[in-house]
């Protein structure tokens, strides 16, 4: 029982996937509606904060300082977590993380696990690995449950089922929960999920969680959520396994004072998350008897070594950049071919793949800067996108059907034209002559041939002006005006 995993190594390129997504009118409507609602809520609660920009800067400084001293804080976390009764494991990559977790679940004597929503487990396709080992994972976050039962893929970091409306969710629940009379009101759907999950909470003895933050100072783990399912998964199982990327560590408990103001406002437009759980090690009679933490690298140290791209690791997974991105709002998350969609996915996924796959994602942006404006820790995503585009061009990767060979040739031709005023003027004359049969009566072009048609498939192009600025300026000079 597992959702469909995303693998950037085999996913289609973004332009191909986006073209398909643009044809799904219902998906685009669902995504626009959901992101509009979240953005409006975010704007309202952010507007209440007179020191919002100061908070953003504080969050940036915390994350930047952590990344600059990551080795120290990871070792501090391990020491303090172990002292409190936790067991820390280190995983170099996704394969090793999966192997460790599967072994820990089997050692617990269970063939089922209940899960708290975790992007990291999606990143390593843990559900598929558990299923292959004869272990049944049950997602307990409502949106993740919808994705799992619908055999779908997440399309948003915070709201994975954002692309589904309640009528589609009702059909999934009716079929998979055997509830033919189920209504389609939000309360009906929530009640059905509650009954379905309550039995799992009370019976399954092993839990798997992610982590919003790992606190080096105490060795504790922090998870924030809105439904209470996390609290159930963290307190009822006898064995708890937390898997987290090494970038999730923060230095001090006090740092939560800043981060827990930034995260909920940016993620869901709430002043605070309804459930904020922090636990440290094991305690007799309270919570799990056995607690494991799997610290996973999975190419994060390679990202850390790149000074220009290092800020990618500052992300606190709020998805504000997704909600603000005009590209994401048109295509939804599936087009990105990764669990990390939107602007943050466009810079994170290729780097997690060590720039060997997902080469088209750094180009899945208009560089409008909306993502940077809303990022609560001030990650300059457009800056990183440009840096990664440069890396892609230098590598001249063949994995995108020659796209960059064509682009490189076109750029060389443009450079040759721009180096000569005579060639530039000739190109303008040629362009006006070539476009003449394509221009509609309203002065716009709705179709272009060949490779150029990629532009007009989703937008119109205005015809070139009859008179260039240079021509106007020269004529003005001759007339003495």
Secondary structure as GFF3:
##gff-version 3
##sequence-region A 1 481
A	DSSP	alpha_helix	14	22	.	.	.	ID=ss1
A	DSSP	alpha_helix	25	47	.	.	.	ID=ss2
A	DSSP	alpha_helix	52	68	.	.	.	ID=ss3
A	DSSP	alpha_helix	70	83	.	.	.	ID=ss4
A	DSSP	beta_strand	87	91	.	.	.	ID=ss5
A	DSSP	alpha_helix	94	107	.	.	.	ID=ss6
A	DSSP	beta_strand	112	115	.	.	.	ID=ss7
A	DSSP	alpha_helix	119	123	.	.	.	ID=ss8
A	DSSP	alpha_helix	126	132	.	.	.	ID=ss9
A	DSSP	beta_strand	136	139	.	.	.	ID=ss10
A	DSSP	alpha_helix	142	149	.	.	.	ID=ss11
A	DSSP	alpha_helix	166	176	.	.	.	ID=ss12
A	DSSP	alpha_helix	186	203	.	.	.	ID=ss13
A	DSSP	beta_strand	206	209	.	.	.	ID=ss14
A	DSSP	beta_strand	213	215	.	.	.	ID=ss15
A	DSSP	beta_strand	220	225	.	.	.	ID=ss16
A	DSSP	alpha_helix	229	235	.	.	.	ID=ss17
A	DSSP	beta_strand	239	245	.	.	.	ID=ss18
A	DSSP	three_ten_helix	246	248	.	.	.	ID=ss19
A	DSSP	beta_strand	249	250	.	.	.	ID=ss20
A	DSSP	three_ten_helix	253	255	.	.	.	ID=ss21
A	DSSP	alpha_helix	256	267	.	.	.	ID=ss22
A	DSSP	beta_strand	275	279	.	.	.	ID=ss23
A	DSSP	beta_strand	290	296	.	.	.	ID=ss24
A	DSSP	alpha_helix	300	305	.	.	.	ID=ss25
A	DSSP	three_ten_helix	310	314	.	.	.	ID=ss26
A	DSSP	alpha_helix	320	324	.	.	.	ID=ss27
A	DSSP	alpha_helix	326	331	.	.	.	ID=ss28
A	DSSP	three_ten_helix	334	336	.	.	.	ID=ss29
A	DSSP	alpha_helix	342	352	.	.	.	ID=ss30
A	DSSP	three_ten_helix	361	363	.	.	.	ID=ss31
A	DSSP	alpha_helix	370	374	.	.	.	ID=ss32
A	DSSP	alpha_helix	381	395	.	.	.	ID=ss33
A	DSSP	alpha_helix	403	418	.	.	.	ID=ss34
A	DSSP	alpha_helix	421	435	.	.	.	ID=ss35
A	DSSP	three_ten_helix	436	438	.	.	.	ID=ss36
A	DSSP	beta_strand	444	445	.	.	.	ID=ss37
A	DSSP	three_ten_helix	450	452	.	.	.	ID=ss38
A	DSSP	alpha_helix	453	456	.	.	.	ID=ss39
A	DSSP	beta_strand	461	462	.	.	.	ID=ss40
A	DSSP	alpha_helix	469	479	.	.	.	ID=ss41
###
